[in-house]
Amino acid sequence: MPSETLWEIAKAEVEKRGINGSEGDGAEIAEKFVFFIGSKNGGKTTIILRCLDRTFSLVLVLDLSKPNDLWPTMENLLQATKSHVDKVIMKLGKTNAKAVSEMRQKIWNNMPKDHPDHELIDPFPVPLVIIGSKYDVFQDFESEKRKVICKTLRFVAHYYGASLMFTSKSEALLLKIRGVINQLAFGIDKSKSICVDQNKPLFITAGLDSFGQIGSPPVPENDIGKLHAHSPMELWKKVYEKLFPPKSINTLKDIKDPARDPQYAENEVDEMRIQKDLELEQYKRSSSKSWKQIELDS
């Protein structure tokens, strides 16, 4: 059965709200939607990005109670989102290079210029917050399992210049999360508090962690060489999946990569994407060398 179009979904939502509203007390509906429609390449994306540049953020929620699904869920969603955002930004750059430059600068502002890992990270194209949910279940895991999950998520979050925090049904933890969401939405000053203790809910604001504090992947030194990783990210993935083999590896297989979708094909943009992929591979090789140096120094 064919999937519904955006118009059909919107129409059904309006009809549903109309029915519910007629049975209520006449209270005004709080949620509102704005659709941008218009000519192709008419500037819709530019307007949206320029008007929403202060609240355009991504919050990734990962279920800590299902560690075997954690990495594939995180990897697939971040890759699909990054591909789409990169393509939108590249398209915007063709007409408004200044806006793109400002967006990239804001992302790097989360990382102090004198941070020791400044040359080793690859910030996500939009502000990113990673939330580990169901901490109440996670806290009962064996110590070694909690250690691997905590260190792995710290590495991923720091590599992408993201904030990382754990939460549960606890009102105190939810209050912290609410503060982070308010910061993303309204530009409130970021919290300077930090908790990296694996025996407590992690709370690490972007830019406050470091690879030195995170340490090397939790695996015996004589096993690292056997993993044949080409980048630090791949090394952490192999170490993580050695302890938590993916059980639902096909769960997110249907998620399309917009950058590869034929219906969005644009020769100039696709050529730029290929060039970016090559540059990224070069960056990974450079980062891998730097990471090995860090391990030798430690």
C-alpha positions as CSV (number, residue, x, y, z in Angstrom):
1,M,0.0,0.0,0.0
2,P,1.5,3.4,-1.0
3,S,2.6,5.7,1.8
4,E,0.7,8.8,2.5
5,T,1.8,12.1,1.0
6,L,2.6,15.1,3.2
7,W,-0.6,16.8,2.1
8,E,-2.7,13.7,3.1
9,I,-1.1,13.5,6.5
10,A,-1.7,17.2,7.1
11,K,-5.3,17.0,5.9
12,A,-6.0,14.0,8.2
13,E,-4.4,15.9,11.1
14,V,-6.6,18.9,10.6
15,E,-9.7,16.8,10.3
16,K,-8.8,14.9,13.5
17,R,-8.2,18.1,15.4
18,G,-11.4,19.6,14.1
19,I,-13.4,16.6,15.5
20,N,-11.6,16.6,18.8
21,G,-12.0,20.4,19.1
22,S,-15.8,20.3,18.6
23,E,-16.1,17.9,21.5
24,G,-13.9,19.9,23.9
25,D,-14.3,23.1,25.8
26,G,-13.2,25.4,23.0
27,A,-9.7,25.7,24.3
28,E,-7.2,26.9,21.7
29,I,-4.9,24.2,20.2
30,A,-1.3,24.9,21.4
31,E,0.6,23.1,18.6
32,K,0.9,24.9,15.2
33,F,2.5,23.9,12.0
34,V,4.0,26.0,9.2
35,F,4.5,24.6,5.7
36,F,6.9,26.3,3.3
37,I,5.8,25.7,-0.3
38,G,6.9,27.5,-3.5
39,S,9.0,27.4,-6.6
40,K,11.9,24.9,-6.9
41,N,15.1,26.7,-5.9
42,G,13.0,29.7,-4.9
43,G,14.8,30.2,-1.6
44,K,12.6,28.2,0.8
45,T,15.6,26.4,2.4
46,T,17.5,29.6,2.8
47,I,14.6,31.3,4.6
48,I,14.1,28.3,7.0
49,L,17.8,28.0,7.9
50,R,18.2,31.8,8.4
51,C,15.1,32.1,10.5
52,L,15.6,28.9,12.6
53,D,19.4,29.0,12.9
54,R,19.1,29.5,16.7
55,T,16.9,26.4,17.3
56,F,18.1,24.1,14.4
57,S,19.5,21.2,16.6
58,L,19.4,17.5,16.8
59,V,18.6,15.3,19.9
60,L,19.5,11.6,19.5
61,V,17.8,9.4,22.1
62,L,19.4,6.0,22.7
63,D,17.9,3.2,24.8
64,L,20.6,2.2,27.3
65,S,18.6,-0.9,28.3
66,K,19.3,-2.4,24.8
67,P,23.1,-2.2,24.4
68,N,23.1,-4.6,21.4
69,D,21.0,-2.2,19.4
70,L,22.7,0.9,20.6
71,W,25.5,1.2,18.0
72,P,23.6,0.3,14.9
73,T,20.8,2.7,15.9
74,M,23.2,5.5,16.6
75,E,25.3,4.9,13.5
76,N,22.4,4.6,11.0
77,L,20.5,7.6,12.3
78,L,23.5,9.9,12.5
79,Q,24.8,8.9,9.1
80,A,21.3,9.4,7.4
81,T,20.8,12.7,9.2
82,K,24.4,14.0,8.4
83,S,24.0,13.0,4.7
84,H,20.8,15.0,4.4
85,V,22.0,18.0,6.4
86,D,25.3,18.1,4.4
87,K,23.4,18.1,1.2
88,V,21.1,20.9,2.3
89,I,24.1,22.9,3.5
90,M,26.0,22.4,0.2
91,K,22.9,23.5,-1.7
92,L,22.6,26.6,0.5
93,G,26.3,27.3,0.1
94,K,25.7,27.9,-3.7
95,T,23.5,30.8,-3.0
96,N,24.5,32.0,0.5
97,A,28.0,31.1,1.4
98,K,28.0,33.5,4.3
99,A,25.1,31.7,6.0
100,V,26.9,28.4,5.7
101,S,30.1,29.9,7.1
102,E,28.2,31.3,10.1
103,M,26.6,28.0,10.8
104,R,29.9,26.2,10.7
105,Q,31.5,28.8,13.0
106,K,28.7,28.4,15.6
107,I,29.3,24.6,15.6
108,W,33.0,25.1,16.4
109,N,32.2,27.7,19.1
110,N,31.4,24.7,21.4
111,M,35.0,23.7,21.3
112,P,37.6,26.0,23.0
113,K,40.3,27.0,20.6
114,D,43.0,25.8,23.0
115,H,41.3,22.4,23.5
116,P,43.9,19.6,23.0
117,D,41.6,17.7,20.7
118,H,40.7,20.6,18.4
119,E,42.4,18.9,15.4
120,L,41.1,15.4,16.1
121,I,37.3,15.9,16.2
122,D,34.8,16.2,13.4
123,P,31.8,18.3,14.7
124,F,28.3,17.3,13.5
125,P,27.0,19.9,11.0
126,V,24.2,21.0,13.5
127,P,24.2,21.1,17.3
128,L,23.9,17.6,18.6
129,V,22.8,16.2,22.0
130,I,23.0,12.5,22.7
131,I,20.6,11.3,25.4
132,G,20.9,7.8,27.0
133,S,17.4,6.9,28.2
134,K,16.3,4.2,30.8
135,Y,19.3,4.8,33.1
136,D,17.3,3.1,35.8
137,V,17.7,-0.2,34.0
138,F,21.3,0.5,32.8
139,Q,22.5,1.2,36.4
140,D,21.9,-2.5,37.2
141,F,24.3,-3.7,34.5
142,E,27.6,-5.3,35.3
143,S,30.4,-2.8,36.0
144,E,32.4,-3.8,32.9
145,K,29.4,-3.4,30.6
146,R,28.6,0.0,32.0
147,K,32.2,1.0,31.5
148,V,32.3,0.0,27.9
149,I,29.0,1.7,27.1
150,C,29.9,4.9,29.0
151,K,33.4,5.2,27.4
152,T,32.1,4.5,23.9
153,L,29.3,7.1,24.1
154,R,31.7,9.6,25.5
155,F,34.1,9.0,22.6
156,V,31.3,9.3,20.0
157,A,29.8,12.4,21.6
158,H,33.2,14.1,21.9
159,Y,34.2,13.2,18.4
160,Y,31.1,14.9,17.0
161,G,31.3,17.9,19.3
162,A,28.1,16.8,21.0
163,S,26.7,16.9,24.6
164,L,26.0,13.6,26.3
165,M,23.7,12.9,29.2
166,F,21.8,9.9,30.7
167,T,18.2,10.1,32.0
168,S,15.4,8.1,33.4
169,K,12.0,8.7,35.0
170,S,13.7,10.5,37.8
171,E,12.4,14.1,38.1
172,A,15.9,15.4,38.9
173,L,17.4,13.9,35.7
174,L,14.5,15.1,33.6
175,L,15.0,18.6,35.0
176,K,18.6,18.5,33.7
177,I,17.4,17.4,30.3
178,R,14.8,20.1,30.2
179,G,17.5,22.7,30.9
180,V,19.5,21.4,27.9
181,I,16.5,21.5,25.6
182,N,15.8,25.1,26.7
183,Q,19.4,25.9,26.0
184,L,19.0,24.6,22.4
185,A,15.7,26.3,21.8
186,F,16.3,29.7,23.5
187,G,20.0,30.1,23.6
188,I,20.3,29.9,27.4
189,D,23.8,29.7,28.7
190,K,25.1,26.1,28.8
191,S,25.6,24.3,32.0
192,K,29.2,24.0,33.2
193,S,28.5,21.0,35.4
194,I,30.0,17.7,34.4
195,C,29.8,14.1,35.6
196,V,31.9,11.4,34.0
197,D,31.6,8.8,36.7
198,Q,30.3,5.5,35.2
199,N,28.5,4.8,38.5
200,K,26.4,7.9,38.1
201,P,24.3,9.3,35.2
202,L,26.7,10.9,32.7
203,F,26.2,14.6,32.1
204,I,28.8,16.2,29.8
205,T,28.3,19.4,27.9
206,A,29.9,19.7,24.5
207,G,33.5,20.8,24.7
208,L,34.1,19.7,28.3
209,D,35.4,16.2,27.7
210,S,38.6,15.1,26.1
211,F,40.1,12.0,24.5
212,G,42.8,12.0,27.2
213,Q,40.1,11.8,29.9
214,I,38.1,9.2,28.0
215,G,41.2,7.0,27.5
216,S,41.8,4.2,25.0
217,P,39.1,1.6,24.0
218,P,38.5,-0.9,26.9
219,V,40.2,-3.9,25.3
220,P,43.5,-5.7,26.0
221,E,46.4,-4.1,24.2
222,N,47.4,-7.3,22.4
223,D,43.8,-7.5,20.9
224,I,43.8,-3.9,19.4
225,G,46.1,-4.9,16.6
226,K,43.8,-7.8,15.6
227,L,40.8,-5.5,15.0
228,H,42.2,-3.9,11.8
229,A,40.5,-0.6,12.2
230,H,41.1,2.2,9.8
231,S,40.0,5.1,12.0
232,P,39.4,5.7,15.8
233,M,35.7,5.6,15.2
234,E,35.9,2.2,13.6
235,L,38.2,0.9,16.3
236,W,35.7,1.9,19.0
237,K,32.9,0.3,17.0
238,K,34.7,-3.0,16.8
239,V,35.6,-3.0,20.5
240,Y,32.0,-2.2,21.4
241,E,30.4,-4.8,19.1
242,K,32.8,-7.4,20.4
243,L,31.0,-7.2,23.7
244,F,27.6,-6.2,22.3
245,P,27.1,-7.9,18.9
246,P,24.2,-6.2,17.0
247,K,21.0,-8.2,17.3
248,S,18.8,-6.0,15.1
249,I,21.3,-5.2,12.4
250,N,18.5,-4.9,9.8
251,T,16.2,-2.8,12.0
252,L,17.2,0.5,10.3
253,K,18.0,-1.0,6.9
254,D,15.0,0.7,5.3
255,I,16.2,4.2,6.2
256,K,17.2,5.8,3.0
257,D,20.3,8.0,2.6
258,P,18.8,11.1,1.0
259,A,22.3,11.9,-0.4
260,R,22.0,8.7,-2.5
261,D,18.3,8.9,-3.4
262,P,17.8,9.3,-7.2
263,Q,14.9,11.6,-6.8
264,Y,17.1,14.2,-5.1
265,A,20.0,13.8,-7.6
266,E,21.8,16.9,-8.6
267,N,25.0,16.5,-10.6
268,E,26.9,19.5,-9.1
269,V,25.9,18.7,-5.5
270,D,26.7,15.0,-6.0
271,E,30.1,15.8,-7.3
272,M,30.8,18.0,-4.3
273,R,29.6,15.1,-2.1
274,I,32.1,12.7,-3.7
275,Q,34.9,15.3,-3.1
276,K,33.8,15.7,0.5
277,D,33.9,11.9,1.0
278,L,37.5,11.8,-0.3
279,E,38.4,14.7,2.0
280,L,36.8,12.8,4.9
281,E,38.8,9.7,4.2
282,Q,42.0,11.8,4.3
283,Y,40.9,13.3,7.5
284,K,40.3,9.9,9.0
285,R,43.7,8.7,8.1
286,S,45.2,11.8,9.6
287,S,43.1,11.3,12.8
288,S,44.2,7.7,13.0
289,K,47.8,8.7,13.1
290,S,47.2,11.3,15.7
291,W,45.1,8.8,17.8
292,K,48.0,6.3,17.7
293,Q,50.3,9.1,19.0
294,I,47.9,9.8,21.8
295,E,48.0,6.1,22.8
296,L,51.8,6.0,22.7
297,D,52.0,9.2,24.9
298,S,49.5,7.7,27.4
